[in-house]
Amino acid sequence: MLLSVESLSKNEVLRFLNADAGLTLPPSMDALIDRCIELTLETIHPVGIYHPFRVVRTQYGLKLADTPFILPGKSIAAFFSEVRDTIYAMAVTVGPAMDRLIRTKMITAAEEGVILDTCGAVAAEAAADRLELEIRGAVSDQGKFLTDRYSPGYGDLPLELQPQLLTLLDTSRRIGLMVTGSVLMTPSKSVTAVLGVTDAPPSATYNRCDDCKLRFHCALRKAGKTCWKTRTESVS
Amino acid sequence: MLENADRIRFLDGAAGTMLQKKGLLSAKVPESVNLTRPEVVQEIHREYIRAGSDLIYAMTFSVNRYKLGDSGYTVGELVAAAVANAKAARDAENAGVKIGLDCGPIGKMLEPNGDLKIGDAYEMYREVVTAGERAGVDFVIFETMTDLLELKTAILAAKENTALPIFATMSFEANGRTFAGVPVAAAALTLDALGVAALGINCSLGPDQIYPLMEEMSRWTEKPLIVKSNAGLPNLITNEYDLSAEDFARQSARFADLGVRYIGGCCGTTPDYIRALVAELKDREIPARTADVPAAVCSGERVVAIDRVRVVGERVNPTGKKRFKEALFNNDMSYILSQALEQTAAGADILDVNVGVPGIDEPQVLVNVVKEIQGVSDVPLQIDSSDPKALEAALRGYNGHPRINSVNGEEVNLNAILPLVKKYGAAVIGLTLDEAGLPATADQRVAVAAKIIERAEAVGIRRRDIVIDCLTLTVSAQQDQALETLEAVRRVKAEFGVKTVLGVSNISFGLPDREKINVSFLTMAMYAGLDLPIINPNNQTMIGAVRAYNVLSGSDEHSAEYISHHSGAVPAPKTAPAVGTAMTLAEAIEAGLRTAAEAATEKALEEKTPDEIINTILIPTLDKVGVRFEKNEIFLPQLIQSAGAAQISFEVLKRKLMNESGGAAISRGKVILATVKGDIHDIGKNIVKVLLENSGYQVIDLGKDVEPNLIVETIQKESVPLVGLSALMTTTVKSMAETIDVIRAQSDCKIMVGGAVLTADYAKRIGADFYGKDAKAAMDIAKEVIG
């Protein structure tokens, strides 16, 4: 489905660029970031897809019923501990035009290329937020609740699941999202995730940093920031 | 066989939907059902035949080597089983239906967005289509395609290895583009020119949403059209579609009014839908379809119709340009691409691409340059070479409907070039010269044009794809020729109805103040009927003359294009206005102002040598900016802006040195950069490249997904002291370690590594000499290793 992303948070873009809160940008740079955000919104074509699956717990991990797909590992088991029997898988992409714009600007004006690269990532997250909202609506209509998003590569959930997850959602045909031999998603500004359905509001909040391999080296973290949005930020 | 129908031919409906209904869609390889449950597959085909399908697709949609992976199934066995099932169904129903080999996309994205190489895609399609022909299908259908270059590659594989008629359909979104950005018109132009038997649209949308897209497609091709719509739109939770069989049939019936010949159903449709469709349309005759297709060229994303004077940019061409030649020999793609992008920003509608320099591997370089330009620009290209091998290589990898520059009237040349134009679906420029040499009169030019047009049409090239060049000669040498050329343009257009092209600036060679002659000749030529002036679009007077002409001739309706470019509402300049003349070079670089840096460098050259400027201004200022970045006083885009300003300064110094010393380049030393094998995320590497280049190092950029051996070869060939490797993902850091091992085994070149998931510890563990935590660190390392 086509997703509507009508604005991007400039703070988010600056945070991804690791711009210090105390940093005062020259007006020309400030205007450049605004222009890049505008250009991003003109360029992206955000589309997404989701589907619910029934899950059963097996010794190998959470198995999606009627599919060969298994979510292995401790991290996802803990994250989905309150999930009874249903999860949603989702995928979004902002499309290949954004990748090309970034490539082009890296040649003609590299500083714009770098800013646009960040804008693309922020746009993909915004598209994922938009689709998540859609799923939340469907789930809450049934009187149920939904966990946060959890993606391959978090915790011990292997990134190598990506191809299977994309096949499961038929993303190549449905939204034009594919994966390379090294499991990089193409177009690159894309997000995949699973979310669990719970009977009560999920009590476990998830701090992605706890699971991140970079947590001891991350410059953002040292500065008291994250590269992802906490639940309260998403809602606001 | 398939084309002489005078009534609508019905296709079948969905296979996946039927398998799903029978609970058979959960297998890892859905097509394995051909082997495991042949009776079910045959029954599905039979239901469609009974419903009235004239053509059925064998269940081979995702059978290709990539999708089968390590499943244990082979392409050959699944294709053979699927076709056998279709034939068994046909025979059991005693029907005369035709059987198609169904091929979907490979499922991986082609370079440069993905890691699939064209050659590999070709091989995968070759394997499937030859298996299909062996199994005895009547035609091949490539469907649900979204990437036009992948589809073209598939078509070439079928054309070159089988005799099967080719059907091709693509899937579009409601905005009229595929996910890869292909507009309907570009699909129609390209597929038609490639010689498919029929083309059209399938999947993604319901009939009502596809209708306007099909209407658009019917304007761009005279070939038979195909449509297979979905049963409306899907519910993402239930996977069910929202149109009933009756609604689907009623909506689909409208396609008959457009003259669409092949109609069936895609996702969500069943035999009931086809039965309803047949009931609605079976007695309907197809109206004879005509289309007045305009002369046009296209890329995979953009169609340029020659419905007014269109500017062809001439700057991607080494003739007389030292810097461009140097870039070709050094494989300095950034420079070449910047020449292309500068022209499109200035208003070029089409770019001429020529890389002919003695001593270069022209086929290889032309393929690369075409591919790289198409990776960053949507402008259609005019591929310019006198070497048929280079032309063919570039045509194979071109995404869209290009133009070839050129063929001439010589027998040998006609025989070498025209078949390539036809086979690869290109348009072509015909130069009006032949064995007799340069013609001296308009009459002679018209005669050669007539010969070229006749010969081109004889091999099946349409007249709208032929453009004639009546040859601009130098007016200072042959003053009478200018009017002969213009008269020939007028007559060629009037007598043959073809479009015309001229290289304009040649007219003024040898005269002072050339622009005045060029503009006047251009204006005269346009009035005589010139459609495609090949010019330098960066020259505002020339491009202004073209835009003005389009207003005066009435082709720029309501002067819309002219007003948009000349109303003063020009886009904001990239950097602050050049208060710069008063700025010192150091200040300009710190502020990241390119224009100011250029002016300040020129000024500094009045007092200092290039070496002094580099050592006392450029390098210390870049160091200072680097320190500010480390202290978080500025952030990455600002550091890059400063580096960009320094680059302009380096370019000015380089030009000066080239003029004085005949080509000695400025370089602090060489550095190889590469994103490791398996990794295609190269933005980090590119940032490092910008900074290193702009600090005066010669960067040999090997690109992304780079074979370790290529790095070693380059180290040895170029005697490089430092190589920088990048890897973005945990999955590709492994490949970085392997790359380091290969380099270590064969050279003592220093290695620095960087990338989002790397750490200093890990860098050490995999054997790197240096860990570059960011681009500034990479600059420091280069300074330490090289100086």
Chai-1 contact restraints between the chains, C-beta under 6 A:
chainA,res_idxA,chainB,res_idxB,connection_type,confidence,min_distance_angstrom,max_distance_angstrom,comment,restraint_id
A,L17,B,F635,contact,1.0,0.0,6.0,A-B,restraint_1
A,A19,B,F635,contact,1.0,0.0,6.0,A-B,restraint_2
A,D20,B,N632,contact,1.0,0.0,6.0,A-B,restraint_3
A,S28,B,A576,contact,1.0,0.0,6.0,A-B,restraint_4
A,Y50,B,L236,contact,1.0,0.0,6.0,A-B,restraint_5
A,P52,B,I237,contact,1.0,0.0,6.0,A-B,restraint_6
A,D66,B,S26,contact,1.0,0.0,6.0,A-B,restraint_7
A,P68,B,K28,contact,1.0,0.0,6.0,A-B,restraint_8
A,P96,B,N113,contact,1.0,0.0,6.0,A-B,restraint_9
A,P96,B,A180,contact,1.0,0.0,6.0,A-B,restraint_10
A,A97,B,G181,contact,1.0,0.0,6.0,A-B,restraint_11
A,D99,B,N113,contact,1.0,0.0,6.0,A-B,restraint_12
A,R103,B,V376,contact,1.0,0.0,6.0,A-B,restraint_13
A,T104,B,V376,contact,1.0,0.0,6.0,A-B,restraint_14
A,M106,B,N686,contact,1.0,0.0,6.0,A-B,restraint_15
A,I107,B,S334,contact,1.0,0.0,6.0,A-B,restraint_16
A,I107,B,L337,contact,1.0,0.0,6.0,A-B,restraint_17
A,I107,B,S338,contact,1.0,0.0,6.0,A-B,restraint_18
A,T108,B,L341,contact,1.0,0.0,6.0,A-B,restraint_19
A,A110,B,I640,contact,1.0,0.0,6.0,A-B,restraint_20
A,A110,B,V690,contact,1.0,0.0,6.0,A-B,restraint_21
A,E111,B,P637,contact,1.0,0.0,6.0,A-B,restraint_22
A,E111,B,I640,contact,1.0,0.0,6.0,A-B,restraint_23
A,E111,B,Q641,contact,1.0,0.0,6.0,A-B,restraint_24
A,V114,B,L636,contact,1.0,0.0,6.0,A-B,restraint_25
A,V114,B,P637,contact,1.0,0.0,6.0,A-B,restraint_26
A,I115,B,P637,contact,1.0,0.0,6.0,A-B,restraint_27
A,D117,B,I683,contact,1.0,0.0,6.0,A-B,restraint_28
A,L159,B,T731,contact,1.0,0.0,6.0,A-B,restraint_29
A,S172,B,G107,contact,1.0,0.0,6.0,A-B,restraint_30
A,G176,B,T146,contact,1.0,0.0,6.0,A-B,restraint_31
A,G176,B,F179,contact,1.0,0.0,6.0,A-B,restraint_32
A,M178,B,K108,contact,1.0,0.0,6.0,A-B,restraint_33
A,M178,B,M109,contact,1.0,0.0,6.0,A-B,restraint_34
A,T180,B,G114,contact,1.0,0.0,6.0,A-B,restraint_35
A,T180,B,D115,contact,1.0,0.0,6.0,A-B,restraint_36
A,T180,B,I680,contact,1.0,0.0,6.0,A-B,restraint_37
A,G181,B,D115,contact,1.0,0.0,6.0,A-B,restraint_38
A,S182,B,G678,contact,1.0,0.0,6.0,A-B,restraint_39
A,S182,B,D679,contact,1.0,0.0,6.0,A-B,restraint_40
A,S182,B,T731,contact,1.0,0.0,6.0,A-B,restraint_41
A,S182,B,T732,contact,1.0,0.0,6.0,A-B,restraint_42
A,V183,B,T731,contact,1.0,0.0,6.0,A-B,restraint_43
A,T186,B,M109,contact,1.0,0.0,6.0,A-B,restraint_44
A,T186,B,N113,contact,1.0,0.0,6.0,A-B,restraint_45
A,T186,B,G114,contact,1.0,0.0,6.0,A-B,restraint_46
A,H217,B,T759,contact,1.0,0.0,6.0,A-B,restraint_47
